[in-house]
Amino acid sequence: MPGARAAGNHLMTVAHGAGASIGASLALRTALEIAVDQALEAALPGLPRTSMRAKLLCLRGYAAPETARRATAVWTHVCLGCHYHQYEMGPTHAQVRAWRQEIAALANRLTP
């Protein structure tokens, strides 16, 4: 997980433009997904084959309600940042930086 967050940090510092923001968003989404997987693995083995939406629903039973809500919210926003069309504006650097901070905080809360 630190590798994915580091990749997001690197993309945000050395590259500019929509491509960098999308790349950083993908790396940050991966970091969050890994944190959620690790948090649920001990309680629910075999869950990695499940969709992330289902995992986020399960997270409500194994993490603090506020943590689960924040994880779902930031995952939804980061996914939107990863999949935008040419006629839409991609995520801004400020949005990606906010997602990075939120995902780092969530990863620390989810780490057993």
N, C-alpha and C positions, 0 to 999 in steps of 0.2 A: 504494500500500500504506500509506503513512503516513496517508492519509485514512481508511482503514478502521480502523486502530488508533486514530486520534484520535476517530472516532465511538464506538468501544467505550469509550474513556476518558471521553468526554463523558457517555454514557449511565450509566456507573457513578458519576459524581460528581453529576449533577443529578436523577436519577430513582431511585426505590426500588421494591422489590417484584419479583415474578416477571417482569413485563413488561420491566423494565429489564435484568434478568439475561439474558433471552432475546434481547433486542435487542443487548446487548453481545456475547453469544455469537455471534450471526449476523455482526456486524461483525468479530469476531476470526477467525471461520472464513474469512471472505472475505479478510482480510489474510494468513492462512496460505496459502490457495489461490493468491493472487497471488504470494507469495514462491516457492512451489513452481513455479508456471508460469514465472516469470522465471529460476529456476535451471535449468530443463530446456529452455527455449526455444532457447538457443544450440546445445545438443547434439542436440536432437530437434525440429526444426521441424515444425509441424503437430500437435503433441501437445495443444494446447488443446481439441481436439474429443474428447479421451479423458476417461474418468471420473477423478475424483480418486483413487479406489482404485488404478487402473492407474498413474496418475502417481506415487503414493507407492511402488508397487512398482518403477517405473523409477528413482526417486530413489536407491534402494539402490546402483545402479551409477554414480551421478554425484556422490554426496556421501559424506561419512564415514559408516560404518555406524551410529554412535551418533546422528548428526544425523538420518539417515533413520528410525531407530527412534523417536526422540523426536517427529519430525514426525508419524509415523503414530499414535503414542499420543495426542498432544494433539489431533490432528484427530478421532480417534474420540471422545474425551471431549467436545470442543466440539460435535460433531454430536449427541451424546446430550443435551447441554444445550439445543440448539436445538429438539429434538423431544420434548417430554414431554407427558404427558396430564394432564387435570384431576385425576385421582386420584393423581398422582405429585407429589413435591416438585420444583420447578425447581432450577436451579443456585443456590448461595448466592453472595453477593458475594465471599466468600473464595475460592471455587472459580474464579470468573470472574477475580479479580485474579491468581491463580496461573497461569491459562491465559494471561492478558495478558502476564505476565512471560516465560513460556516461549515464547510466539509471538514476542515482541520479540527474544529471544535467538536463536531459530531463524531469523528473518528476517535478522538480522545475519550469521549463519553462512552462509546460503544466498545472500546477495547477492554476486555476483561482483566 
